[in-house]
Amino acid sequence: MIYTFVAYVENKPGVLNRVASLFRRRAYNIDSLAVGTTHDDRVSRMTIQVEAKDDDAAKRISANMYKMVDILYVEDVTHKDNVIREMLMIKVSTDNTTRTEIIQIADIFTAEIIDAGIDAMTLLITGTQGKCNRMINMLKQYGIVEMQRTGAVAMLRDSEGVPEGFAQVMTEMGIH
Amino acid sequence: MIYTFVAYVENKPGVLNRVASLFRRRAYNIDSLAVGTTHDDRVSRMTIQVEAKDDDAAKRISANMYKMVDILYVEDVTHKDNVIREMLMIKVSTDNTTRTEIIQIADIFTAEIIDAGIDAMTLLITGTQGKCNRMINMLKQYGIVEMQRTGAVAMLRDSEGVPEGFAQVMTEMGIH
């Protein structure tokens, strides 16, 4: 099963390296990873999706991440009420005959056409992994020239925002 | 100056680790990184943005990446005709008075409202880094509860798709 973790880390060179090393050492295969700065430059936020056997295995992943010095907060959001979205950029072969069909598919999935040339079109879509997969499946017949997904970003629906435990860490760091 | 590289790598555990280590060892600070599978499970595609002094420094980064065994192809797309997009998920404080204003801002930036609660709303936007920054700036006044960007994804506008050199590597690997 795929588990989704949200982690707050100090924005220092080498943090990505240490997280990647940890997962490598423990032989966890990262299914998806998104890293980006938050509204505070000192803090980065990561969403990591990892295959784990069960909840116990997931707990061990959290615990191992916590041992890392630059990790400020980790939360397993898998079983919580969350929104998860990824972005997919995909370039598809086209010609004057198939262009209309591809535009229709873009409409169905509310994808944005961000580039068009004589023999190719580039679409951009955000959605769940399933939605992106379904669009890829429909576009395959025309020939996929190139594609890239980003890692998924997860956020709790909870309007409280960052969890209480982390809010405290932020306060201690003088952030906010 | 920020340089943008597109790299194709073998989809094996540890590749992310080796890329992160390389940048760490050389003391390059990764500004943004997006990794995802392509339409071939054996190959992942990365877009990496790195601060480099000049084109010569950028060439050295390419050369160093090429030395890594799992790297199939690297291209510096900085000075080429490309599309670059990132995704931003942002949760903003709101109440019955400010909700309309936030919806207006979402409309201006064609952001999608993916979640709404009594005291917070979550918006999703894709665009250039500049566009995302401008939306963040407008939303700051309401209070940002939580936000995360993905790494940027870059693609050449060239309808030829994957560069000739890489197409050859793919053919040799029996991909396509």
Interface residues (C-beta under 8 A of the other chain):
Chain A: P13 G14 L16 N17 A20 S21 F23 R24 A27 N29 I30 S32 L33 A34 V35 G36 T37 T38 H39 R45 T47 V83 R85 E86 M87 M89 K91 E112 I114 D115 G117 I118 D119 A120 T122 L124 T126 I136 K140 I144 V145 E146 M147 Q148 R149 T150 G151 V153 M155 R157 D158 S159 G161 V162
Chain B: P13 G14 L16 N17 A20 S21 F23 R24 A27 N29 I30 S32 L33 A34 V35 G36 T37 T38 H39 R45 T47 V83 R85 E86 M87 M89 K91 E112 I114 D115 G117 I118 D119 A120 T122 L124 T126 I136 K140 I144 V145 E146 M147 Q148 R149 T150 G151 V153 M155 R157 D158 S159 G161 V162
